[in-house]
Amino acid sequence: FVRPREFAFRDCSAWFALEETEDAFLLTVETEGFMHACALTHDKYNLDLSDNWFDVLPDRPVTVAISKRAHTLGGAEAVITAEDIGMIELTHCGNYE
């Protein structure tokens, strides 16, 4: 038995698929290992996400809806484009293979 705080997280790769709907982008995240406590962030916008913290398991992709309506970090209303989605960063607390 290994206590959760003592788990050895390993680096693993993630890949993404993007689908556009009328009012949102659907970003699907897949990984080769377990990624714990993932978050999607953008350095220019406060994003309206369907899930702001999630885990990703191998062979179990997670799809997050990202509203096209957002706010800049300064508070102004904005409309997100596919190009903006390309600048999103995936951060996470750790992963397992």
C-alpha positions in Angstrom: 0.0 0.0 0.0 1.3 3.5 -0.9 -0.2 6.5 0.7 -1.7 9.0 -1.9 0.8 11.7 -1.0 3.6 9.3 -1.7 2.6 8.2 -5.2 5.4 8.8 -7.7 3.9 10.7 -10.6 5.4 10.2 -14.0 5.3 12.4 -17.0 3.0 11.3 -19.8 1.7 12.8 -23.0 -1.7 14.2 -23.6 -3.3 15.0 -27.0 -6.4 16.9 -27.9 -9.3 17.0 -30.4 -11.4 20.1 -31.1 -15.0 20.3 -32.3 -16.8 23.5 -32.8 -20.6 24.0 -32.2 -22.7 27.1 -32.6 -21.9 28.5 -29.1 -19.0 26.4 -27.8 -15.9 24.5 -28.5 -15.7 20.9 -27.4 -12.1 20.0 -26.4 -11.4 16.4 -25.8 -8.3 15.4 -23.8 -6.7 11.9 -24.1 -3.7 10.6 -22.4 -1.5 7.5 -22.2 -1.5 7.5 -18.4 -3.5 8.8 -15.5 -3.4 12.6 -15.2 -4.6 13.9 -11.8 -6.4 17.3 -11.2 -6.2 18.8 -14.7 -7.2 22.3 -15.4 -7.5 24.4 -18.7 -6.1 27.9 -18.5 -5.6 30.8 -20.9 -3.2 33.7 -20.3 -5.6 36.2 -21.9 -9.2 35.0 -21.0 -11.2 33.8 -18.1 -12.8 30.8 -19.8 -16.4 29.5 -19.1 -15.8 25.8 -18.9 -18.2 22.9 -18.3 -15.6 21.4 -15.9 -12.8 23.3 -14.4 -10.9 20.4 -12.6 -10.9 16.9 -13.9 -8.9 13.6 -14.0 -8.0 11.8 -17.3 -7.6 8.1 -17.4 -5.9 6.1 -20.2 -8.5 5.1 -22.9 -11.1 7.3 -21.2 -11.0 10.7 -22.8 -12.6 13.7 -21.2 -14.5 16.3 -23.2 -14.8 19.9 -21.8 -17.2 22.4 -23.4 -15.7 25.9 -23.7 -18.2 28.7 -24.2 -17.4 31.1 -27.0 -18.3 33.9 -24.7 -15.6 34.8 -22.2 -14.1 37.7 -20.5 -10.6 39.1 -20.8 -8.5 39.1 -17.6 -9.3 42.8 -17.5 -13.1 42.0 -17.4 -14.1 43.0 -20.9 -16.5 40.7 -22.8 -14.9 38.7 -25.6 -15.7 36.0 -28.2 -13.3 33.1 -28.2 -12.0 31.8 -31.6 -10.4 28.4 -32.6 -7.1 30.2 -32.7 -7.6 31.3 -29.0 -8.4 27.6 -28.1 -4.9 26.7 -29.5 -3.4 28.9 -26.8 -5.0 27.0 -23.9 -2.7 25.3 -21.5 -3.4 22.0 -19.7 -2.0 22.0 -16.2 -2.2 19.1 -13.8 -1.0 18.0 -10.3 0.5 14.8 -11.5 0.1 11.6 -13.6 0.6 7.9 -13.5 1.6 5.5 -16.2 
